[in-house]
Amino acid sequence: MAQHNELGALGEALAVDYLLDHGYAILERNFRFDKAEIDIIAQKCKEFVVVVEVKTRNSDFFGDPQSFISSGKIQLLVKAANEFMVSRGKEEEVRFDVIAVLHNQKMTQLTHFENAFYHF
């Protein structure tokens, strides 16, 4: 596995641990539909299903991890979230969160952005 893939997998594992520690239930990981992949689908309350995009970097030299989410990626996430909700017969609102992870030999920093973007 390439080093960047290992870093991404570590970031997702840290994000899952964080969500579990904060009372979320993990409904699914790495949900794929068409060309889209949702890293984590979680739920904390009955009103929302939370689609979580995890962005992991080893440095913020080129920008914060969350700044690497393009409008195209958002469109793919919305499409995949819609498929997840329809295929599972779920009727809750969908909230899109981002968990940004900075991880290197000196530090690990995780930041959770709730309602990180809107799907219109």
Secondary structure as GFF3:
##gff-version 3
##sequence-region A 1 120
A	DSSP	alpha_helix	3	21	.	.	.	ID=ss1
A	DSSP	beta_strand	25	33	.	.	.	ID=ss2
A	DSSP	beta_strand	36	43	.	.	.	ID=ss3
A	DSSP	beta_strand	48	57	.	.	.	ID=ss4
A	DSSP	three_ten_helix	65	68	.	.	.	ID=ss5
A	DSSP	alpha_helix	71	87	.	.	.	ID=ss6
A	DSSP	beta_strand	93	103	.	.	.	ID=ss7
A	DSSP	beta_strand	108	113	.	.	.	ID=ss8
###
